[in-house]
């Protein structure tokens, strides 16, 4: 009996230890999850529910699985190489190809940012009666906040942690808003049964424009900027692990620099950007936690919010022609009439929280793209202000000259642009994670006796652990890439045909 109790105690202590380690690292996936619940998802989810009720929940689930798979590859790439996706393109691709991909990535960031600006501006207009041009201008506030504080080039994660908590609070606010929305829906056992059956494959998906809407759901869920973001957010934790465990000594780094013009923080940042590679120990320790955190977060917050948008629409707006392909103003009016004015207000609050959190995250992703691809010598705050300014200017012009209808058209165009750019910008991720010479980490000498089965480099006598995709993962990711690419092309063709009609 004592042995059984001791065994239970040992298992309990190990579980507590693992959970403590997990929650000590938790946070970066909350920032990634924002990419999967931005304003671009709202109109698509409402259209799906209004036209096909709950049947397209299966597509929401599948798109979430695809997102998790691609983001896991991003985490693996960033953890093993110590570089984000943009930096990998600069380090391993020819300069001409890197410049082309940088241009495409910047276009994707701007198109994504347009959606965040529009969503926030419309929410401010409805909630506080702020004119659209003023609402567009106000959205620059989140960038000023990022400009003041965010740094991703040192081992210090305190400020990054603050960002994660703020974004996490916004994500929680969005989740609460949709929990309130769901609680207001009059339902019975049949409705609940229909909702759960919607997460299974069903013939209802093919009714009407079901498959066209399904492609839009996948296109609005698998976001390009999240790939850069996911591969870059793991680096600060790797650096922190190496510093706190004595694998890197900051004092030694600072002492090696002779440049008196740089202070200790600048020297530290210079080292981590130019010379740092994650240790074998930090990679082994953090990779599994990072992927577990991602899976848990996307399967809870992101899946819940996207499902809730569709369920609210399916329960209240199904069969309402006005709701299909409606703009955000119309959706607010319909929810206010069909449920209650307070529900329309809560919907707009969720849109505002989503727009602001997504705007912060998109700005950080834009910083990673510009720094990674071309290593701008401009100061970081100038880089970020330029990136945000490029997306705000067209929205400001549209709101001044065209107004409400123009913003909705701009939102739709931004989603088309993202769909077009998704295939070429995801291919490098597949290439890098499949390449053996890139996805390897050197095993320290003191650990080599335990890893004699690993491959070694005979010329240098070094031993490596190879973490490239196995053949099954490679086939699966290529199939996913082809699937998403074909669906995006299909969606764009259908949009063009609808425009002609």
C-alpha positions as CSV (number, residue, x, y, z in Angstrom):
1,X,0.0,0.0,0.0
2,X,2.9,2.4,0.8
3,X,4.5,1.7,-2.5
4,X,1.2,2.5,-4.3
5,X,0.9,5.8,-2.4
6,X,4.5,6.7,-3.1
7,X,4.0,5.9,-6.8
8,X,0.9,8.1,-6.9
9,X,2.8,10.9,-5.1
10,X,5.6,10.6,-7.6
11,X,3.2,10.8,-10.6
12,X,1.4,13.8,-9.0
13,X,4.7,15.7,-8.4
14,X,5.8,15.0,-11.9
15,X,2.5,16.3,-13.3
16,X,2.7,19.4,-11.2
17,X,6.2,20.0,-12.4
18,X,5.3,19.6,-16.0
19,X,2.3,21.9,-15.6
20,X,4.4,24.6,-13.9
21,X,6.9,24.4,-16.7
22,X,4.2,24.6,-19.3
23,X,2.4,27.6,-17.8
24,X,5.8,29.3,-17.2
25,X,6.2,29.3,-21.0
26,X,2.5,29.9,-21.9
27,X,1.7,33.1,-23.8
28,X,3.2,33.2,-27.3
29,X,0.4,31.0,-28.8
30,X,-2.2,33.5,-27.6
31,X,-0.6,36.0,-30.0
32,X,-0.6,33.5,-32.8
33,X,-4.2,32.6,-32.1
34,X,-5.2,36.2,-32.8
35,X,-4.4,35.7,-36.5
36,X,-7.2,33.1,-36.6
37,X,-10.0,35.3,-35.2
38,X,-9.4,38.6,-37.0
39,X,-12.1,40.8,-38.6
40,X,-11.7,39.0,-41.9
41,X,-13.3,35.9,-40.3
42,X,-16.4,37.6,-39.1
43,X,-18.2,38.2,-42.4
44,X,-17.2,34.8,-43.7
45,X,-18.5,33.0,-40.6
46,X,-21.8,35.0,-40.7
47,X,-22.3,34.1,-44.4
48,X,-21.6,30.4,-43.7
49,X,-24.2,30.3,-40.9
50,X,-26.8,32.3,-42.8
51,X,-26.6,30.2,-45.9
52,X,-25.8,26.6,-44.6
53,X,-26.8,26.8,-40.9
54,X,-24.4,24.6,-38.9
55,X,-23.2,22.3,-41.6
56,X,-20.0,24.2,-42.3
57,X,-18.7,23.8,-38.7
58,X,-16.8,20.8,-40.1
59,X,-14.9,23.1,-42.4
60,X,-14.1,25.4,-39.5
61,X,-12.7,22.4,-37.6
62,X,-10.6,21.2,-40.6
63,X,-9.2,24.7,-41.2
64,X,-8.2,24.8,-37.6
65,X,-6.4,21.5,-37.9
66,X,-4.6,22.8,-41.0
67,X,-3.6,25.9,-39.2
68,X,-2.2,23.9,-36.3
69,X,-0.2,21.7,-38.6
70,X,1.4,24.6,-40.5
71,X,2.1,26.6,-37.2
72,X,3.8,23.5,-35.7
73,X,6.2,23.5,-38.7
74,X,6.8,27.2,-38.1
75,X,7.6,26.6,-34.4
76,X,9.9,23.8,-35.4
77,X,11.7,25.9,-38.0
78,X,12.1,28.9,-35.5
79,X,13.3,26.6,-32.7
80,X,15.8,24.5,-34.6
81,X,17.4,27.3,-36.7
82,X,17.0,30.2,-34.2
83,X,15.7,32.3,-37.2
84,X,12.1,33.3,-38.1
85,X,10.8,32.4,-41.6
86,X,11.8,35.8,-43.1
87,X,15.4,35.5,-41.7
88,X,15.6,31.9,-43.1
89,X,14.7,33.3,-46.6
90,X,17.5,35.8,-46.3
91,X,20.1,33.3,-45.0
92,X,19.4,30.4,-47.3
93,X,17.9,31.8,-50.5
94,X,19.5,33.7,-53.4
95,X,19.2,37.5,-52.9
96,X,16.9,38.0,-56.0
97,X,14.5,35.3,-54.7
98,X,14.6,36.7,-51.2
99,X,13.7,40.2,-52.5
100,X,10.8,38.9,-54.5
101,X,9.4,37.0,-51.5
102,X,10.0,40.0,-49.3
103,X,7.8,42.1,-51.6
104,X,5.1,39.5,-51.6
105,X,5.3,39.2,-47.8
106,X,4.9,43.0,-47.4
107,X,1.9,42.9,-49.6
108,X,0.4,40.2,-47.5
109,X,1.1,42.1,-44.3
110,X,-0.5,45.3,-45.7
111,X,-3.6,43.4,-46.9
112,X,-4.0,41.7,-43.5
113,X,-3.5,45.1,-41.8
114,X,-6.2,46.6,-44.0
115,X,-8.7,44.1,-42.5
116,X,-7.7,45.0,-39.0
117,X,-8.0,48.7,-39.6
118,X,-11.4,48.4,-41.3
119,X,-12.8,46.1,-38.5
120,X,-11.7,48.5,-35.7
121,X,-12.9,51.6,-37.6
122,X,-16.4,50.1,-38.2
123,X,-16.6,49.0,-34.5
124,X,-15.7,52.5,-33.3
125,X,-18.2,54.0,-35.7
126,X,-21.1,51.8,-34.5
127,X,-20.2,51.8,-30.8
128,X,-19.1,55.4,-30.2
129,X,-20.4,57.1,-33.4
130,X,-16.8,58.1,-34.3
131,X,-16.7,59.0,-38.1
132,X,-15.0,56.4,-40.2
133,X,-11.9,58.5,-41.2
134,X,-11.3,59.4,-37.5
135,X,-11.7,55.7,-36.6
136,X,-9.1,54.7,-39.2
137,X,-6.7,57.3,-37.8
138,X,-7.3,56.1,-34.2
139,X,-6.2,52.6,-35.1
140,X,-2.6,53.8,-35.2
141,X,-2.7,54.0,-31.4
142,X,-1.9,50.3,-31.1
143,X,1.1,50.8,-33.3
144,X,2.4,53.6,-31.2
145,X,2.1,51.3,-28.2
146,X,4.1,48.6,-30.0
147,X,6.7,51.2,-31.1
148,X,7.3,52.3,-27.6
149,X,7.9,48.9,-26.0
150,X,8.2,45.8,-28.1
151,X,11.7,44.3,-28.6
152,X,12.4,40.8,-29.9
153,X,16.1,40.9,-30.1
154,X,17.3,40.3,-26.5
155,X,17.1,37.6,-23.9
156,X,14.9,39.7,-21.7
157,X,11.3,38.6,-22.1
158,X,9.7,40.9,-19.5
159,X,8.3,43.4,-22.1
160,X,7.4,40.6,-24.4
161,X,5.5,39.0,-21.5
162,X,3.6,42.2,-21.0
163,X,2.5,42.2,-24.7
164,X,1.4,38.6,-24.4
165,X,-0.7,39.4,-21.3
166,X,-2.3,42.4,-23.1
167,X,-3.1,40.4,-26.2
168,X,-4.2,37.5,-24.0
169,X,-6.7,39.8,-22.2
170,X,-8.1,41.0,-25.6
171,X,-8.4,37.3,-26.7
172,X,-10.3,36.6,-23.5
173,X,-12.5,39.6,-24.0
174,X,-13.4,38.3,-27.5
175,X,-14.2,34.9,-26.1
176,X,-16.4,36.3,-23.4
177,X,-18.3,38.4,-25.9
178,X,-19.1,35.3,-28.0
179,X,-20.0,33.3,-24.9
180,X,-22.6,36.0,-24.1
181,X,-23.8,35.8,-27.8
182,X,-24.2,32.1,-27.5
183,X,-26.1,32.3,-24.2
184,X,-28.6,34.6,-25.8
185,X,-29.6,32.2,-28.5
186,X,-32.9,30.4,-27.8
187,X,-32.1,26.8,-28.2
188,X,-33.4,23.3,-27.5
189,X,-32.0,19.8,-27.6
190,X,-32.5,19.6,-31.4
191,X,-30.5,22.8,-31.9
192,X,-27.6,21.4,-29.7
193,X,-27.7,18.2,-31.6
194,X,-27.5,20.0,-35.0
195,X,-24.5,22.0,-33.8
196,X,-22.6,18.9,-32.8
197,X,-23.5,17.1,-36.0
198,X,-22.2,20.2,-37.9
199,X,-18.7,19.3,-36.8
200,X,-19.0,16.0,-38.8
201,X,-18.8,15.6,-42.6
202,X,-22.4,16.0,-44.0
203,X,-24.2,16.4,-47.3
204,X,-25.6,19.8,-46.2
205,X,-22.2,21.4,-46.9
206,X,-22.7,21.1,-50.6
207,X,-26.1,22.9,-50.7
208,X,-26.2,26.2,-52.4
209,X,-22.8,28.0,-52.4
210,X,-21.6,25.8,-49.5
211,X,-18.3,24.8,-51.1
212,X,-17.5,28.3,-52.2
213,X,-18.1,29.6,-48.7
214,X,-16.1,26.7,-47.3
215,X,-13.1,27.8,-49.4
216,X,-13.5,31.3,-48.0
217,X,-13.5,29.9,-44.4
218,X,-10.2,28.1,-45.1
219,X,-8.7,31.1,-46.9
220,X,-9.6,33.5,-44.0
221,X,-8.3,31.1,-41.4
222,X,-4.9,30.1,-42.7
223,X,-3.2,33.6,-42.5
224,X,0.2,34.4,-44.0
225,X,1.5,36.7,-41.3
226,X,0.9,34.0,-38.6
227,X,3.6,31.9,-40.3
228,X,6.2,34.6,-39.8
229,X,4.9,35.4,-36.3
230,X,4.8,31.7,-35.2
231,X,8.4,31.1,-36.3
232,X,9.6,34.3,-34.6
233,X,7.9,34.3,-31.2
234,X,9.8,31.2,-30.0
235,X,13.3,32.9,-30.1
236,X,13.0,35.0,-26.9
237,X,12.2,31.9,-24.8
238,X,15.1,30.0,-26.3
239,X,17.4,32.9,-25.4
240,X,16.0,33.2,-21.9
241,X,16.5,29.4,-21.3
242,X,20.1,29.6,-22.4
243,X,20.8,32.6,-20.2
244,X,19.0,31.4,-17.1
245,X,20.7,28.0,-17.3
246,X,24.2,29.4,-17.8
247,X,24.6,28.2,-21.4
248,X,25.2,31.8,-22.4
249,X,26.9,34.3,-20.1
250,X,25.7,37.9,-20.9
251,X,28.7,39.5,-19.1
252,X,31.1,37.7,-21.3
253,X,29.2,38.8,-24.4
254,X,29.3,42.5,-23.3
255,X,33.0,42.3,-22.4
256,X,33.9,41.0,-25.9
257,X,32.6,44.1,-27.6
258,X,35.1,47.0,-27.9
259,X,32.6,49.4,-29.4
260,X,32.2,52.1,-26.7
261,X,29.3,53.8,-28.6
262,X,27.0,50.9,-27.7
263,X,25.6,50.3,-24.3
264,X,25.3,46.8,-22.8
265,X,21.7,46.4,-24.1
266,X,22.8,47.2,-27.6
267,X,25.7,44.8,-27.4
268,X,23.5,42.1,-26.1
269,X,20.9,42.7,-28.9
270,X,23.7,42.7,-31.5
271,X,25.0,39.4,-30.3
272,X,21.6,37.7,-30.2
273,X,20.8,39.0,-33.7
274,X,24.1,38.2,-35.5
275,X,25.7,35.3,-33.6
276,X,23.2,33.5,-31.4
277,X,22.1,29.9,-32.1
278,X,19.8,28.0,-29.7
279,X,21.5,25.3,-27.6
280,X,20.8,21.7,-28.0
281,X,19.3,21.7,-24.4
282,X,17.0,24.7,-25.0
283,X,15.6,23.2,-28.3
284,X,14.9,19.8,-26.7
285,X,13.3,21.4,-23.7
286,X,11.1,24.1,-25.4
287,X,10.0,22.5,-28.7
288,X,7.5,20.1,-27.2
289,X,6.1,22.8,-24.8
290,X,5.7,25.3,-27.6
291,X,3.8,22.9,-29.9
292,X,1.6,21.6,-27.0
293,X,0.8,25.3,-26.1
294,X,-0.1,26.0,-29.7
295,X,-2.4,23.0,-30.0
296,X,-4.2,23.8,-26.8
297,X,-4.7,27.4,-27.6
298,X,-5.9,27.0,-31.2
299,X,-8.2,24.1,-30.2
300,X,-9.8,26.3,-27.5
301,X,-9.8,30.0,-28.1
302,X,-9.5,30.1,-31.9
303,X,-11.8,27.2,-32.6
304,X,-14.4,28.4,-30.1
305,X,-14.5,32.0,-31.5
306,X,-14.7,30.9,-35.2
307,X,-17.3,28.3,-34.3
308,X,-19.3,30.7,-32.2
309,X,-19.5,33.3,-35.1
310,X,-21.0,30.6,-37.3
311,X,-23.3,29.2,-34.7
312,X,-24.7,32.6,-33.8
313,X,-25.5,33.2,-37.5
314,X,-26.9,29.8,-38.1
315,X,-29.2,30.0,-35.1
316,X,-30.5,33.5,-35.7
317,X,-29.9,34.4,-39.4
318,X,-30.3,31.1,-41.3
319,X,-32.4,31.7,-44.4
320,X,-32.1,35.5,-44.2
321,X,-31.0,36.5,-47.7
322,X,-29.9,39.9,-46.4
323,X,-27.2,38.2,-44.2
324,X,-25.5,36.4,-47.0
325,X,-22.4,38.4,-48.1
326,X,-23.6,41.2,-45.9
327,X,-21.2,43.9,-44.6
328,X,-20.4,44.3,-40.9
329,X,-22.9,47.1,-40.5
330,X,-25.7,44.9,-41.9
331,X,-24.7,42.0,-39.6
332,X,-24.9,44.3,-36.6
333,X,-28.3,45.5,-37.6
334,X,-29.6,42.0,-38.2
335,X,-28.3,40.6,-34.9
336,X,-29.8,43.7,-33.1
337,X,-33.2,43.0,-34.7
338,X,-33.3,39.2,-34.5
339,X,-32.0,38.8,-31.0
340,X,-31.6,42.0,-29.1
341,X,-29.9,45.4,-29.5
342,X,-27.4,44.4,-26.7
343,X,-26.3,41.4,-28.8
344,X,-25.5,43.6,-31.7
345,X,-23.5,45.8,-29.4
346,X,-21.6,42.8,-28.0
347,X,-20.8,41.6,-31.5
348,X,-19.3,45.0,-32.3
349,X,-17.3,44.9,-29.0
350,X,-15.9,41.5,-30.1
351,X,-15.0,43.0,-33.5
352,X,-13.2,45.9,-31.8
353,X,-11.2,43.7,-29.5
354,X,-10.3,41.4,-32.4
355,X,-9.3,44.3,-34.6
356,X,-7.1,45.9,-31.9
357,X,-5.4,42.7,-30.9
358,X,-4.9,41.6,-34.5
359,X,-3.5,45.1,-35.3
360,X,-0.8,44.7,-32.6
361,X,0.1,41.2,-33.7
362,X,0.2,42.2,-37.4
363,X,2.5,45.1,-36.7
364,X,4.9,42.7,-34.9
365,X,4.7,40.3,-37.8
366,X,5.5,43.2,-40.2
367,X,8.5,44.1,-38.1
368,X,9.8,40.5,-38.4
369,X,9.3,40.5,-42.2
370,X,11.2,43.7,-42.7
371,X,14.0,42.9,-40.3
372,X,14.3,39.3,-41.5
373,X,14.2,39.8,-45.3
374,X,16.3,42.9,-45.8
375,X,17.7,43.8,-42.4
376,X,16.7,47.5,-42.7
377,X,19.2,49.9,-41.1
378,X,16.3,52.2,-40.2
379,X,15.4,52.5,-36.5
380,X,12.7,49.9,-35.5
381,X,10.0,52.5,-34.7
382,X,10.4,54.1,-38.2
383,X,10.1,50.6,-39.9
384,X,6.9,49.8,-38.0
385,X,5.4,53.2,-38.6
386,X,6.0,52.9,-42.3
387,X,4.5,49.4,-42.4
388,X,1.4,50.6,-40.6
389,X,1.1,53.8,-42.5
390,X,1.0,52.0,-45.8
391,X,-2.2,50.2,-44.8
392,X,-3.8,53.1,-43.1
393,X,-3.5,55.5,-46.0
394,X,-5.7,53.6,-48.5
395,X,-8.3,53.0,-45.8
396,X,-8.4,56.7,-44.9
397,X,-8.8,57.6,-48.6
398,X,-11.6,55.1,-49.1
399,X,-13.4,56.2,-45.9
400,X,-13.2,59.9,-47.0
401,X,-14.1,59.4,-50.6
402,X,-16.4,56.4,-50.7
403,X,-17.5,55.6,-47.2
404,X,-19.2,52.5,-45.8
405,X,-19.5,50.6,-49.1
406,X,-15.9,51.3,-50.0
407,X,-14.6,49.8,-46.8
408,X,-16.5,46.6,-47.3
409,X,-15.2,46.3,-50.8
410,X,-11.6,46.9,-49.5
411,X,-12.1,44.2,-46.8
412,X,-13.1,41.7,-49.5
413,X,-10.2,42.7,-51.8
414,X,-7.8,42.3,-48.9
415,X,-9.0,38.7,-48.4
416,X,-8.5,38.0,-52.1
417,X,-5.0,39.3,-52.0
418,X,-4.1,37.2,-49.0
419,X,-5.5,34.1,-50.8
420,X,-3.4,34.8,-53.9
421,X,-0.2,35.2,-51.9
422,X,-0.7,32.2,-49.6
423,X,0.7,29.4,-51.9
424,X,4.0,31.1,-52.8
425,X,4.7,32.2,-49.3
426,X,4.0,28.8,-47.7
427,X,6.2,26.9,-50.1
428,X,9.5,28.1,-48.4
429,X,8.3,26.8,-45.0
430,X,7.8,23.3,-46.5
431,X,11.2,23.5,-48.2
432,X,13.1,24.5,-45.1
433,X,11.5,22.0,-42.7
434,X,12.1,19.2,-45.2
435,X,15.8,20.1,-45.7
436,X,18.2,18.0,-43.6
437,X,21.1,20.4,-43.7
438,X,19.0,23.2,-42.3
439,X,17.0,21.3,-39.7
440,X,19.9,20.0,-37.6
441,X,21.3,20.8,-34.2
442,X,24.8,20.0,-33.0
443,X,25.0,17.7,-30.0
444,X,27.3,19.0,-27.3
445,X,30.3,16.7,-26.6
446,X,29.3,15.9,-23.1
447,X,26.0,14.5,-24.4
448,X,27.4,12.6,-27.4
449,X,27.9,9.2,-25.7
450,X,24.1,9.1,-25.2
451,X,23.5,9.8,-28.8
452,X,25.9,7.5,-30.7
453,X,23.1,6.4,-33.1
454,X,22.9,9.9,-34.5
455,X,24.5,10.9,-37.8
456,X,27.9,12.6,-37.7
457,X,30.0,14.8,-39.9
458,X,33.2,12.9,-40.5
459,X,35.2,15.9,-41.6
460,X,34.6,17.9,-38.5
461,X,33.9,15.1,-36.1
462,X,30.7,16.8,-35.0
463,X,27.5,14.9,-34.3
464,X,24.0,16.2,-35.1
465,X,20.4,15.5,-34.3
466,X,18.4,15.9,-37.5
467,X,14.9,17.3,-37.1
468,X,13.7,17.6,-40.7
469,X,10.2,16.3,-41.7
470,X,10.0,12.6,-42.1
471,X,8.5,11.2,-45.3
472,X,5.0,11.0,-43.9
473,X,5.0,14.6,-42.6
474,X,6.4,15.8,-45.9
475,X,3.7,14.1,-47.9
476,X,1.0,15.4,-45.6
477,X,2.2,19.0,-45.7
478,X,2.5,18.9,-49.5
479,X,-1.1,17.5,-49.8
480,X,-2.3,20.3,-47.4
481,X,-0.5,22.9,-49.5
482,X,-2.1,21.6,-52.7
483,X,-5.5,21.4,-51.1
484,X,-5.4,25.0,-49.7
485,X,-3.9,26.4,-52.9
486,X,-6.6,24.8,-55.1
487,X,-9.4,25.9,-52.8
488,X,-8.0,29.5,-52.8
489,X,-7.9,29.6,-56.6
490,X,-11.4,28.2,-56.7
491,X,-12.7,30.8,-54.3
492,X,-11.1,33.6,-56.4
493,X,-12.5,32.3,-59.6
494,X,-16.0,32.1,-58.0
495,X,-15.7,35.7,-56.7
496,X,-14.8,36.8,-60.3
497,X,-17.7,34.9,-61.8
498,X,-20.1,36.4,-59.2
499,X,-18.8,39.9,-60.0
500,X,-19.4,39.3,-63.7
501,X,-23.0,38.1,-63.0
